Amino acid sequence: MPTLRDLLYRFRRGLVPPGPALTRVPPPVDRHVLAEAELAATFEVIDHSTAELERQTEIATRNADEVAAAARAEADDLLRRTDRQLGQIRAEAVTARRAELAGERAAIEASATDECARIEEQAAHRLPALVDRVVDMVVAGGR
């Protein structure tokens, strides 16, 4: 830590006072040289810190690239697994829907068979009366 005298000396006037005061005042110093010498350590720390910052930035960038690559690989793997599962789910849905439709088809066929049997039965009951009527019409028309 600089002393009070050093601080005051730093802010003294750049010109040498005239006359008798000249003997008591030290000769002027080159303030730029003193400032450079005083700040050299600070600049060295700044340069070291900048180099360390660049090194840490490179490491962080490398780590970020590795994490991003791992995330991309994981996402690709997840998409492949999802595609396989989607194919299985679709196949299962198609199988289930075919089973449903087969059941509906069987029910429709059974209903149609019953309806055909009912119609055939009605036709069997009506046919003799219809034949008699047609014969009567033909006989009546033929006279």
C-alpha angles and dihedrals in degrees: 000000000000118000124241090256091056091050093049091045089054091058099043119124117276095226124073111243114244126247128003095359089069093081094055098043118075116235115273116271130215101261094193091060091048092048092049091049091047094047097041092090091047092050090048090054090047091050091048091047091049091051090048090048091053091048092049090046090053091049092048091048091050091048091047090050090050092049091047091049091049090048091050091050091048091048091050090050091048091050091050092050091046091051091051091047091047090055091050092047091049091050091049091048091049091049092049092047091048089052090050092048092047089054092048091047091051090050091049091047091049091049091048091048091051090048091050091050091050092048091047090050092050090047091050090053095045099040098077091049090046092049091050090050093049091048090049091050092049092047092046092047093047094059 
